[in-house]
Amino acid sequence: LEWAERVAGAVKRWGAGKVIAESNQGGDMVKQTLRYGGVACPVELAHAGAAKVVRAQPAAALYQKGRVAHCGEFALLEEELLAMGSGEGKCDRADALVWALEDLLVRPRVKPGVMRL
């Protein structure tokens, strides 16, 4: 429950419109726990069908094209991004970034009332 409450706090602090959670390791349980933790926005379950490094390739291409920039310093995230290909250590922050970029830039969806030009 502690992690779900931390997610709820981040949703509130940043005004998130949705939470994306991996469904591979108990997706329904993750969704329910997020609800119990106070997450009020929609929770979208995403299935990780490929390894983290493979999933990160489109995100890496966005960085190379200059379509992604960080506002501020994120030392722990940057360490994980650099280590992602080596297989060393955890890459939770990097993986979360990849899911966010996938949703926002790789396969964005047109919202109701928004027209894509």
N, CA, C and O atoms as a Tinker XYZ file with bonds, in Angstrom:
   468  protein
     1  N      0.822000   -1.199000    0.000000    73     2
     2  CA     0.000000    0.000000    0.000000    64     1     3
     3  C      0.862000    1.258000    0.000000    63     2     4     5
     4  O      0.472000    2.293000   -0.541000    81     3
     5  N      2.050000    1.153000    0.621000    73     3     6
     6  CA     2.930000    2.328000    0.693000    64     5     7
     7  C      3.283000    2.865000   -0.695000    63     6     8     9
     8  O      3.240000    4.075000   -0.918000    81     7
     9  N      3.632000    1.968000   -1.633000    73     7    10
    10  CA     3.990000    2.426000   -2.968000    64     9    11
    11  C      2.791000    3.049000   -3.674000    63    10    12    13
    12  O      2.947000    4.017000   -4.419000    81    11
    13  N      1.604000    2.507000   -3.451000    73    11    14
    14  CA     0.402000    3.056000   -4.084000    64    13    15
    15  C      0.095000    4.456000   -3.537000    63    14    16    17
    16  O     -0.345000    5.333000   -4.279000    81    15
    17  N      0.327000    4.655000   -2.255000    73    15    18
    18  CA     0.127000    5.985000   -1.668000    64    17    19
    19  C      1.142000    6.978000   -2.215000    63    18    20    21
    20  O      0.828000    8.155000   -2.396000    81    19
    21  N      2.366000    6.505000   -2.481000    73    19    22
    22  CA     3.368000    7.379000   -3.098000    64    21    23
    23  C      2.949000    7.765000   -4.506000    63    22    24    25
    24  O      3.147000    8.907000   -4.922000    81    23
    25  N      2.371000    6.820000   -5.247000    73    23    26
    26  CA     1.872000    7.113000   -6.590000    64    25    27
    27  C      0.738000    8.136000   -6.497000    63    26    28    29
    28  O      0.699000    9.090000   -7.274000    81    27
    29  N     -0.184000    7.941000   -5.551000    73    27    30
    30  CA    -1.294000    8.883000   -5.377000    64    29    31
    31  C     -0.766000   10.288000   -5.067000    63    30    32    33
    32  O     -1.297000   11.278000   -5.569000    81    31
    33  N      0.269000   10.370000   -4.246000    73    31    34
    34  CA     0.868000   11.665000   -3.940000    64    33    35
    35  C      1.473000   12.315000   -5.174000    63    34    36    37
    36  O      1.346000   13.524000   -5.368000    81    35
    37  N      2.130000   11.519000   -6.008000    73    35    38
    38  CA     2.723000   12.044000   -7.239000    64    37    39
    39  C      1.640000   12.500000   -8.216000    63    38    40    41
    40  O      1.790000   13.523000   -8.884000    81    39
    41  N      0.546000   11.731000   -8.295000    73    39    42
    42  CA    -0.571000   12.120000   -9.163000    64    41    43
    43  C     -1.102000   13.485000   -8.744000    63    42    44    45
    44  O     -1.333000   14.361000   -9.577000    81    43
    45  N     -1.288000   13.646000   -7.451000    73    43    46
    46  CA    -1.811000   14.912000   -6.939000    64    45    47
    47  C     -0.808000   16.048000   -7.149000    63    46    48    49
    48  O     -1.177000   17.128000   -7.613000    81    47
    49  N      0.449000   15.804000   -6.810000    73    47    50
    50  CA     1.487000   16.839000   -6.903000    64    49    51
    51  C      1.688000   17.315000   -8.339000    63    50    52    53
    52  O      1.866000   18.510000   -8.575000    81    51
    53  N      1.661000   16.391000   -9.300000    73    51    54
    54  CA     1.949000   16.734000  -10.689000    64    53    55
    55  C      0.697000   16.896000  -11.545000    63    54    56    57
    56  O      0.802000   17.250000  -12.719000    81    55
    57  N     -0.486000   16.643000  -10.983000    73    55    58
    58  CA    -1.723000   16.785000  -11.747000    64    57    59
    59  C     -1.829000   15.787000  -12.881000    63    58    60    61
    60  O     -2.288000   16.126000  -13.972000    81    59
    61  N     -1.406000   14.551000  -12.628000    73    59    62
    62  CA    -1.408000   13.523000  -13.673000    64    61    63
    63  C     -2.817000   13.196000  -14.124000    63    62    64    65
    64  O     -3.751000   13.158000  -13.323000    81    63
    65  N     -2.956000   12.964000  -15.409000    73    63    66
    66  CA    -4.247000   12.604000  -15.981000    64    65    67
    67  C     -4.504000   11.114000  -15.961000    63    66    68    69
    68  O     -5.651000   10.676000  -16.059000    81    67
    69  N     -3.426000   10.315000  -15.832000    73    67    70
    70  CA    -3.569000    8.865000  -15.741000    64    69    71
    71  C     -2.279000    8.270000  -15.232000    63    70    72    73
    72  O     -1.231000    8.917000  -15.233000    81    71
    73  N     -2.369000    7.030000  -14.799000    73    71    74
    74  CA    -1.224000    6.245000  -14.351000    64    73    75
    75  C     -1.133000    5.041000  -15.266000    63    74    76    77
    76  O     -2.139000    4.391000  -15.553000    81    75
    77  N      0.072000    4.744000  -15.721000    73    75    78
    78  CA     0.294000    3.550000  -16.527000    64    77    79
    79  C      1.038000    2.550000  -15.648000    63    78    80    81
    80  O      2.081000    2.869000  -15.078000    81    79
    81  N      0.498000    1.344000  -15.542000    73    79    82
    82  CA     1.100000    0.307000  -14.707000    64    81    83
    83  C      1.259000   -0.970000  -15.522000    63    82    84    85
    84  O      0.376000   -1.337000  -16.297000    81    83
    85  N      2.385000   -1.637000  -15.339000    73    83    86
    86  CA     2.597000   -2.914000  -16.026000    64    85    87
    87  C      1.651000   -3.963000  -15.478000    63    86    88    89
    88  O      1.446000   -4.066000  -14.268000    81    87
    89  N      1.078000   -4.737000  -16.382000    73    87    90
    90  CA     0.130000   -5.774000  -15.977000    64    89    91
    91  C      0.779000   -7.142000  -15.853000    63    90    92    93
    92  O      0.116000   -8.095000  -15.444000    81    91
    93  N      2.052000   -7.266000  -16.193000    73    91    94
    94  CA     2.707000   -8.574000  -16.204000    64    93    95
    95  C      2.727000   -9.264000  -14.841000    63    94    96    97
    96  O      2.562000  -10.482000  -14.766000    81    95
    97  N      2.920000   -8.520000  -13.789000    73    95    98
    98  CA     3.034000   -9.097000  -12.455000    64    97    99
    99  C      1.810000   -8.736000  -11.615000    63    98   100   101
   100  O      1.919000   -7.972000  -10.656000    81    99
   101  N      0.656000   -9.278000  -11.968000    73    99   102
   102  CA    -0.550000   -9.047000  -11.181000    64   101   103
   103  C     -1.245000   -7.736000  -11.491000    63   102   104   105
   104  O     -1.502000   -6.940000  -10.588000    81   103
   105  N     -1.547000   -7.509000  -12.738000    73   103   106
   106  CA    -2.135000   -6.251000  -13.182000    64   105   107
   107  C     -3.380000   -5.824000  -12.429000    63   106   108   109
   108  O     -3.486000   -4.669000  -12.017000    81   107
   109  N     -4.335000   -6.748000  -12.241000    73   107   110
   110  CA    -5.559000   -6.393000  -11.526000    64   109   111
   111  C     -5.255000   -6.033000  -10.078000    63   110   112   113
   112  O     -5.865000   -5.121000   -9.520000    81   111
   113  N     -4.303000   -6.755000   -9.463000    73   111   114
   114  CA    -3.915000   -6.442000   -8.094000    64   113   115
   115  C     -3.267000   -5.054000   -8.032000    63   114   116   117
   116  O     -3.528000   -4.284000   -7.108000    81   115
   117  N     -2.431000   -4.744000   -9.011000    73   115   118
   118  CA    -1.778000   -3.437000   -9.057000    64   117   119
   119  C     -2.828000   -2.339000   -9.171000    63   118   120   121
   120  O     -2.771000   -1.342000   -8.451000    81   119
   121  N     -3.771000   -2.519000  -10.064000    73   119   122
   122  CA    -4.834000   -1.521000  -10.271000    64   121   123
   123  C     -5.646000   -1.324000   -8.989000    63   122   124   125
   124  O     -5.916000   -0.189000   -8.595000    81   123
   125  N     -6.032000   -2.412000   -8.346000    73   123   126
   126  CA    -6.810000   -2.331000   -7.099000    64   125   127
   127  C     -6.020000   -1.658000   -5.995000    63   126   128   129
   128  O     -6.553000   -0.823000   -5.264000    81   127
   129  N     -4.744000   -2.018000   -5.870000    73   127   130
   130  CA    -3.903000   -1.425000   -4.827000    64   129   131
   131  C     -3.744000    0.072000   -5.052000    63   130   132   133
   132  O     -3.746000    0.846000   -4.095000    81   131
   133  N     -3.607000    0.487000   -6.309000    73   131   134
   134  CA    -3.535000    1.919000   -6.605000    64   133   135
   135  C     -4.816000    2.628000   -6.181000    63   134   136   137
   136  O     -4.768000    3.741000   -5.657000    81   135
   137  N     -5.941000    1.999000   -6.403000    73   135   138
   138  CA    -7.232000    2.579000   -5.974000    64   137   139
   139  C     -7.268000    2.696000   -4.449000    63   138   140   141
   140  O     -7.639000    3.740000   -3.914000    81   139
   141  N     -6.884000    1.624000   -3.752000    73   139   142
   142  CA    -6.858000    1.648000   -2.282000    64   141   143
   143  C     -5.894000    2.709000   -1.762000    63   142   144   145
   144  O     -6.115000    3.291000   -0.701000    81   143
   145  N     -4.827000    2.955000   -2.514000    73   143   146
   146  CA    -3.837000    3.947000   -2.115000    64   145   147
   147  C     -4.259000    5.373000   -2.374000    63   146   148   149
   148  O     -3.573000    6.313000   -1.971000    81   147
   149  N     -5.401000    5.545000   -3.055000    73   147   150
   150  CA    -5.924000    6.890000   -3.262000    64   149   151
   151  C     -5.728000    7.465000   -4.648000    63   150   152   153
   152  O     -5.959000    8.657000   -4.852000    81   151
   153  N     -5.310000    6.655000   -5.610000    73   151   154
   154  CA    -5.164000    7.152000   -6.980000    64   153   155
   155  C     -6.553000    7.347000   -7.569000    63   154   156   157
   156  O     -7.309000    6.391000   -7.737000    81   155
   157  N     -6.879000    8.597000   -7.879000    73   155   158
   158  CA    -8.225000    8.924000   -8.341000    64   157   159
   159  C     -8.333000    8.997000   -9.866000    63   158   160   161
   160  O     -9.439000    8.943000  -10.405000    81   159
   161  N     -7.207000    9.118000  -10.567000    73   159   162
   162  CA    -7.249000    9.229000  -12.029000    64   161   163
   163  C     -7.324000    7.833000  -12.656000    63   162   164   165
   164  O     -7.137000    6.830000  -11.967000    81   163
   165  N     -7.596000    7.771000  -13.954000    73   163   166
   166  CA    -7.623000    6.461000  -14.612000    64   165   167
   167  C     -6.276000    5.742000  -14.503000    63   166   168   169
   168  O     -5.216000    6.368000  -14.521000    81   167
   169  N     -6.342000    4.417000  -14.390000    73   167   170
   170  CA    -5.148000    3.574000  -14.367000    64   169   171
   171  C     -5.204000    2.702000  -15.617000    63   170   172   173
   172  O     -6.141000    1.926000  -15.805000    81   171
   173  N     -4.190000    2.839000  -16.467000    73   171   174
   174  CA    -4.112000    2.050000  -17.698000    64   173   175
   175  C     -3.083000    0.949000  -17.500000    63   174   176   177
   176  O     -1.942000    1.214000  -17.122000    81   175
   177  N     -3.488000   -0.276000  -17.754000    73   175   178
   178  CA    -2.566000   -1.403000  -17.643000    64   177   179
   179  C     -1.883000   -1.628000  -18.981000    63   178   180   181
   180  O     -2.532000   -1.649000  -20.027000    81   179
   181  N     -0.574000   -1.794000  -18.937000    73   179   182
   182  CA     0.213000   -2.034000  -20.141000    64   181   183
   183  C      0.957000   -3.345000  -19.971000    63   182   184   185
   184  O      1.539000   -3.607000  -18.918000    81   183
   185  N      0.935000   -4.154000  -20.995000    73   183   186
   186  CA     1.625000   -5.445000  -20.941000    64   185   187
   187  C      3.005000   -5.305000  -21.576000    63   186   188   189
   188  O      3.128000   -4.873000  -22.722000    81   187
   189  N      4.025000   -5.667000  -20.836000    73   187   190
   190  CA     5.391000   -5.618000  -21.347000    64   189   191
   191  C      5.670000   -6.897000  -22.118000    63   190   192   193
   192  O      5.936000   -7.944000  -21.528000    81   191
   193  N      5.608000   -6.803000  -23.437000    73   191   194
   194  CA     5.809000   -7.977000  -24.271000    64   193   195
   195  C      7.250000   -8.171000  -24.699000    63   194   196   197
   196  O      7.585000   -9.183000  -25.316000    81   195
   197  N      8.110000   -7.210000  -24.377000    73   195   198
   198  CA     9.516000   -7.301000  -24.763000    64   197   199
   199  C     10.381000   -6.909000  -23.570000    63   198   200   201
   200  O      9.895000   -6.321000  -22.603000    81   199
   201  N     11.641000   -7.234000  -23.648000    73   199   202
   202  CA    12.589000   -6.871000  -22.587000    64   201   203
   203  C     12.710000   -5.354000  -22.485000    63   202   204   205
   204  O     12.442000   -4.636000  -23.449000    81   203
   205  N     13.114000   -4.872000  -21.314000    73   203   206
   206  CA    13.213000   -3.429000  -21.076000    64   205   207
   207  C     14.094000   -2.733000  -22.108000    63   206   208   209
   208  O     13.747000   -1.659000  -22.599000    81   207
   209  N     15.215000   -3.331000  -22.431000    73   207   210
   210  CA    16.130000   -2.697000  -23.380000    64   209   211
   211  C     15.476000   -2.568000  -24.754000    63   210   212   213
   212  O     15.646000   -1.551000  -25.425000    81   211
   213  N     14.746000   -3.571000  -25.169000    73   211   214
   214  CA    14.055000   -3.532000  -26.464000    64   213   215
   215  C     12.955000   -2.469000  -26.435000    63   214   216   217
   216  O     12.798000   -1.707000  -27.390000    81   215
   217  N     12.193000   -2.420000  -25.333000    73   215   218
   218  CA    11.135000   -1.414000  -25.208000    64   217   219
   219  C     11.702000    0.003000  -25.201000    63   218   220   221
   220  O     11.016000    0.950000  -25.586000    81   219
   221  N     12.942000    0.148000  -24.768000    73   219   222
   222  CA    13.554000    1.475000  -24.650000    64   221   223
   223  C     14.068000    2.017000  -25.983000    63   222   224   225
   224  O     14.372000    3.207000  -26.068000    81   223
   225  N     14.173000    1.212000  -27.000000    73   223   226
   226  CA    14.753000    1.670000  -28.266000    64   225   227
   227  C     14.000000    2.838000  -28.904000    63   226   228   229
   228  O     14.654000    3.777000  -29.359000    81   227
   229  N     12.658000    2.837000  -28.967000    73   227   230
   230  CA    11.976000    4.017000  -29.510000    64   229   231
   231  C     12.226000    5.276000  -28.672000    63   230   232   233
   232  O     12.340000    6.373000  -29.219000    81   231
   233  N     12.309000    5.121000  -27.365000    73   231   234
   234  CA    12.596000    6.268000  -26.495000    64   233   235
   235  C     14.001000    6.793000  -26.771000    63   234   236   237
   236  O     14.207000    8.006000  -26.820000    81   235
   237  N     14.966000    5.900000  -26.952000    73   235   238
   238  CA    16.331000    6.317000  -27.261000    64   237   239
   239  C     16.367000    7.095000  -28.569000    63   238   240   241
   240  O     17.102000    8.076000  -28.689000    81   239
   241  N     15.577000    6.664000  -29.550000    73   239   242
   242  CA    15.515000    7.383000  -30.828000    64   241   243
   243  C     14.946000    8.796000  -30.640000    63   242   244   245
   244  O     15.386000    9.736000  -31.302000    81   243
   245  N     13.975000    8.942000  -29.744000    73   243   246
   246  CA    13.425000   10.276000  -29.470000    64   245   247
   247  C     14.478000   11.194000  -28.875000    63   246   248   249
   248  O     14.544000   12.374000  -29.219000    81   247
   249  N     15.307000   10.655000  -27.976000    73   247   250
   250  CA    16.419000   11.437000  -27.414000    64   249   251
   251  C     17.388000   11.841000  -28.521000    63   250   252   253
   252  O     17.821000   12.991000  -28.584000    81   251
   253  N     17.727000   10.891000  -29.394000    73   251   254
   254  CA    18.686000   11.170000  -30.464000    64   253   255
   255  C     18.171000   12.235000  -31.423000    63   254   256   257
   256  O     18.957000   13.003000  -31.978000    81   255
   257  N     16.867000   12.287000  -31.618000    73   255   258
   258  CA    16.264000   13.289000  -32.506000    64   257   259
   259  C     16.058000   14.627000  -31.810000    63   258   260   261
   260  O     15.618000   15.588000  -32.440000    81   259
   261  N     16.370000   14.702000  -30.521000    73   259   262
   262  CA    16.197000   15.945000  -29.783000    64   261   263
   263  C     14.758000   16.232000  -29.400000    63   262   264   265
   264  O     14.418000   17.379000  -29.109000    81   263
   265  N     13.902000   15.216000  -29.393000    73   263   266
   266  CA    12.486000   15.407000  -29.067000    64   265   267
   267  C     12.201000   15.260000  -27.580000    63   266   268   269
   268  O     11.073000   15.481000  -27.139000    81   267
   269  N     13.227000   14.883000  -26.792000    73   267   270
   270  CA    13.070000   14.739000  -25.349000    64   269   271
   271  C     14.168000   15.542000  -24.673000    63   270   272   273
   272  O     15.342000   15.447000  -25.031000    81   271
   273  N     13.766000   16.333000  -23.692000    73   271   274
   274  CA    14.730000   17.086000  -22.888000    64   273   275
   275  C     14.265000   17.050000  -21.442000    63   274   276   277
   276  O     13.066000   16.987000  -21.171000    81   275
   277  N     15.206000   17.090000  -20.524000    73   275   278
   278  CA    14.878000   17.091000  -19.103000    64   277   279
   279  C     14.997000   18.511000  -18.570000    63   278   280   281
   280  O     15.961000   19.217000  -18.867000    81   279
   281  N     14.032000   18.916000  -17.796000    73   279   282
   282  CA    14.059000   20.218000  -17.127000    64   281   283
   283  C     14.448000   19.965000  -15.684000    63   282   284   285
   284  O     13.604000   19.605000  -14.863000    81   283
   285  N     15.696000   20.147000  -15.377000    73   283   286
   286  CA    16.192000   19.860000  -14.039000    64   285   287
   287  C     17.214000   18.744000  -14.089000    63   286   288   289
   288  O     17.559000   18.238000  -15.157000    81   287
   289  N     17.691000   18.372000  -12.916000    73   287   290
   290  CA    18.675000   17.304000  -12.810000    64   289   291
   291  C     18.032000   16.057000  -12.225000    63   290   292   293
   292  O     17.336000   16.123000  -11.212000    81   291
   293  N     18.264000   14.933000  -12.863000    73   291   294
   294  CA    17.690000   13.660000  -12.449000    64   293   295
   295  C     18.800000   12.616000  -12.438000    63   294   296   297
   296  O     18.825000   11.703000  -13.263000    81   295
   297  N     19.701000   12.769000  -11.501000    73   295   298
   298  CA    20.906000   11.939000  -11.458000    64   297   299
   299  C     20.588000   10.445000  -11.398000    63   298   300   301
   300  O     21.204000    9.656000  -12.114000    81   299
   301  N     19.636000   10.049000  -10.555000    73   299   302
   302  CA    19.321000    8.619000  -10.434000    64   301   303
   303  C     18.725000    8.073000  -11.727000    63   302   304   305
   304  O     19.053000    6.960000  -12.138000    81   303
   305  N     17.855000    8.844000  -12.368000    73   303   306
   306  CA    17.282000    8.428000  -13.646000    64   305   307
   307  C     18.384000    8.309000  -14.697000    63   306   308   309
   308  O     18.440000    7.324000  -15.434000    81   307
   309  N     19.252000    9.302000  -14.763000    73   307   310
   310  CA    20.317000    9.279000  -15.764000    64   309   311
   311  C     21.257000    8.097000  -15.552000    63   310   312   313
   312  O     21.709000    7.489000  -16.522000    81   311
   313  N     21.557000    7.763000  -14.295000    73   311   314
   314  CA    22.383000    6.585000  -14.010000    64   313   315
   315  C     21.717000    5.325000  -14.529000    63   314   316   317
   316  O     22.371000    4.469000  -15.124000    81   315
   317  N     20.414000    5.211000  -14.303000    73   315   318
   318  CA    19.687000    4.031000  -14.769000    64   317   319
   319  C     19.651000    3.966000  -16.292000    63   318   320   321
   320  O     19.800000    2.890000  -16.872000    81   319
   321  N     19.452000    5.115000  -16.941000    73   319   322
   322  CA    19.420000    5.130000  -18.403000    64   321   323
   323  C     20.760000    4.666000  -18.974000    63   322   324   325
   324  O     20.799000    3.922000  -19.953000    81   323
   325  N     21.843000    5.103000  -18.363000    73   323   326
   326  CA    23.165000    4.694000  -18.831000    64   325   327
   327  C     23.432000    3.215000  -18.558000    63   326   328   329
   328  O     24.127000    2.558000  -19.333000    81   327
   329  N     22.887000    2.688000  -17.466000    73   327   330
   330  CA    23.119000    1.291000  -17.095000    64   329   331
   331  C     22.149000    0.330000  -17.763000    63   330   332   333
   332  O     22.349000   -0.884000  -17.707000    81   331
   333  N     21.106000    0.846000  -18.391000    73   331   334
   334  CA    20.044000   -0.007000  -18.903000    64   333   335
   335  C     20.558000   -1.088000  -19.850000    63   334   336   337
   336  O     20.118000   -2.235000  -19.762000    81   335
   337  N     21.445000   -0.761000  -20.720000    73   335   338
   338  CA    21.945000   -1.743000  -21.675000    64   337   339
   339  C     22.938000   -2.725000  -21.093000    63   338   340   341
   340  O     23.214000   -3.757000  -21.704000    81   339
   341  N     23.480000   -2.428000  -19.929000    73   339   342
   342  CA    24.504000   -3.299000  -19.349000    64   341   343
   343  C     23.917000   -4.465000  -18.573000    63   342   344   345
   344  O     24.611000   -5.443000  -18.293000    81   343
   345  N     22.625000   -4.363000  -18.221000    73   343   346
   346  CA    22.001000   -5.417000  -17.435000    64   345   347
   347  C     22.344000   -5.338000  -15.958000    63   346   348   349
   348  O     22.006000   -6.239000  -15.190000    81   347
   349  N     23.012000   -4.268000  -15.558000    73   347   350
   350  CA    23.400000   -4.114000  -14.156000    64   349   351
   351  C     22.379000   -3.262000  -13.416000    63   350   352   353
   352  O     21.930000   -2.235000  -13.924000    81   351
   353  N     22.018000   -3.691000  -12.219000    73   351   354
   354  CA    21.159000   -2.898000  -11.348000    64   353   355
   355  C     19.721000   -2.814000  -11.806000    63   354   356   357
   356  O     19.334000   -3.348000  -12.846000    81   355
   357  N     18.943000   -2.123000  -10.988000    73   355   358
   358  CA    17.524000   -1.921000  -11.289000    64   357   359
   359  C     17.369000   -0.753000  -12.245000    63   358   360   361
   360  O     18.180000    0.173000  -12.244000    81   359
   361  N     16.347000   -0.797000  -13.043000    73   359   362
   362  CA    16.083000    0.275000  -14.007000    64   361   363
   363  C     14.633000    0.726000  -13.907000    63   362   364   365
   364  O     13.995000    0.989000  -14.927000    81   363
   365  N     14.107000    0.819000  -12.691000    73   363   366
   366  CA    12.698000    1.166000  -12.516000    64   365   367
   367  C     12.366000    2.560000  -13.028000    63   366   368   369
   368  O     11.351000    2.744000  -13.699000    81   367
   369  N     13.207000    3.547000  -12.720000    73   367   370
   370  CA    12.963000    4.909000  -13.190000    64   369   371
   371  C     13.043000    4.971000  -14.709000    63   370   372   373
   372  O     12.204000    5.588000  -15.365000    81   371
   373  N     14.060000    4.325000  -15.254000    73   371   374
   374  CA    14.238000    4.316000  -16.702000    64   373   375
   375  C     13.055000    3.630000  -17.379000    63   374   376   377
   376  O     12.568000    4.099000  -18.408000    81   375
   377  N     12.597000    2.534000  -16.810000    73   375   378
   378  CA    11.461000    1.816000  -17.385000    64   377   379
   379  C     10.195000    2.671000  -17.330000    63   378   380   381
   380  O      9.414000    2.683000  -18.281000    81   379
   381  N      9.992000    3.377000  -16.233000    73   379   382
   382  CA     8.834000    4.272000  -16.121000    64   381   383
   383  C      8.908000    5.380000  -17.167000    63   382   384   385
   384  O      7.895000    5.746000  -17.763000    81   383
   385  N     10.104000    5.909000  -17.389000    73   383   386
   386  CA    10.278000    6.939000  -18.417000    64   385   387
   387  C      9.930000    6.386000  -19.793000    63   386   388   389
   388  O      9.273000    7.059000  -20.587000    81   387
   389  N     10.368000    5.169000  -20.075000    73   387   390
   390  CA    10.078000    4.546000  -21.369000    64   389   391
   391  C      8.568000    4.395000  -21.564000    63   390   392   393
   392  O      8.055000    4.685000  -22.645000    81   391
   393  N      7.846000    3.940000  -20.524000    73   391   394
   394  CA     6.390000    3.812000  -20.633000    64   393   395
   395  C      5.752000    5.181000  -20.893000    63   394   396   397
   396  O      4.845000    5.293000  -21.718000    81   395
   397  N      6.215000    6.212000  -20.203000    73   395   398
   398  CA     5.650000    7.555000  -20.387000    64   397   399
   399  C      5.898000    8.071000  -21.798000    63   398   400   401
   400  O      4.987000    8.600000  -22.435000    81   399
   401  N      7.122000    7.922000  -22.288000    73   399   402
   402  CA     7.427000    8.383000  -23.643000    64   401   403
   403  C      6.652000    7.593000  -24.681000    63   402   404   405
   404  O      6.203000    8.145000  -25.685000    81   403
   405  N      6.498000    6.310000  -24.440000    73   403   406
   406  CA     5.685000    5.472000  -25.345000    64   405   407
   407  C      4.275000    6.029000  -25.449000    63   406   408   409
   408  O      3.725000    6.154000  -26.543000    81   407
   409  N      3.701000    6.361000  -24.311000    73   407   410
   410  CA     2.323000    6.855000  -24.286000    64   409   411
   411  C      2.203000    8.260000  -24.869000    63   410   412   413
   412  O      1.248000    8.558000  -25.586000    81   411
   413  N      3.164000    9.118000  -24.563000    73   411   414
   414  CA     3.063000   10.518000  -24.971000    64   413   415
   415  C      3.534000   10.793000  -26.390000    63   414   416   417
   416  O      2.934000   11.608000  -27.092000    81   415
   417  N      4.596000   10.127000  -26.820000    73   415   418
   418  CA     5.215000   10.495000  -28.089000    64   417   419
   419  C      5.274000    9.403000  -29.137000    63   418   420   421
   420  O      5.213000    9.693000  -30.332000    81   419
   421  N      5.389000    8.156000  -28.717000    73   419   422
   422  CA     5.526000    7.072000  -29.701000    64   421   423
   423  C      4.166000    6.696000  -30.268000    63   422   424   425
   424  O      4.009000    6.567000  -31.482000    81   423
   425  N      3.193000    6.520000  -29.400000    73   423   426
   426  CA     1.846000    6.177000  -29.873000    64   425   427
   427  C      0.811000    7.067000  -29.183000    63   426   428   429
   428  O     -0.053000    6.572000  -28.460000    81   427
   429  N      0.900000    8.376000  -29.408000    73   427   430
   430  CA    -0.063000    9.268000  -28.746000    64   429   431
   431  C     -1.473000    9.040000  -29.277000    63   430   432   433
   432  O     -1.672000    8.690000  -30.441000    81   431
   433  N     -2.422000    9.244000  -28.415000    73   431   434
   434  CA    -3.820000    9.105000  -28.796000    64   433   435
   435  C     -4.443000   10.496000  -28.843000    63   434   436   437
   436  O     -4.122000   11.361000  -28.028000    81   435
   437  N     -5.322000   10.697000  -29.790000    73   435   438
   438  CA    -6.031000   11.961000  -29.876000    64   437   439
   439  C     -7.115000   11.952000  -28.798000    63   438   440   441
   440  O     -7.928000   11.030000  -28.736000    81   439
   441  N     -7.123000   12.963000  -27.967000    73   439   442
   442  CA    -8.115000   13.077000  -26.896000    64   441   443
   443  C     -9.414000   13.625000  -27.474000    63   442   444   445
   444  O     -9.385000   14.337000  -28.478000    81   443
   445  N    -10.566000   13.303000  -26.852000    73   443   446
   446  CA   -11.820000   13.883000  -27.316000    64   445   447
   447  C    -11.735000   15.400000  -27.282000    63   446   448   449
   448  O    -11.274000   15.981000  -26.300000    81   447
   449  N    -12.172000   16.030000  -28.343000    73   447   450
   450  CA   -12.166000   17.482000  -28.409000    64   449   451
   451  C    -10.834000   18.063000  -28.863000    63   450   452   453
   452  O    -10.686000   19.283000  -28.943000    81   451
   453  N     -9.852000   17.193000  -29.164000    73   451   454
   454  CA    -8.560000   17.654000  -29.636000    64   453   455
   455  C     -8.373000   17.176000  -31.062000    63   454   456   457
   456  O     -8.602000   16.006000  -31.369000    81   455
   457  N     -7.960000   18.077000  -31.926000    73   455   458
   458  CA    -7.762000   17.709000  -33.312000    64   457   459
   459  C     -6.276000   17.696000  -33.611000    63   458   460   461
   460  O     -5.574000   18.663000  -33.313000    81   459
   461  N     -5.799000   16.631000  -34.184000    73   459   462
   462  CA    -4.389000   16.539000  -34.571000    64   461   463
   463  C     -4.238000   17.074000  -35.985000    63   462   464   465
   464  O     -4.985000   16.684000  -36.882000    81   463
   465  N     -3.277000   17.961000  -36.188000    73   463   466
   466  CA    -3.042000   18.529000  -37.511000    64   465   467
   467  C     -1.828000   17.917000  -38.153000    63   466   468
   468  O     -1.476000   18.276000  -39.277000    81   467
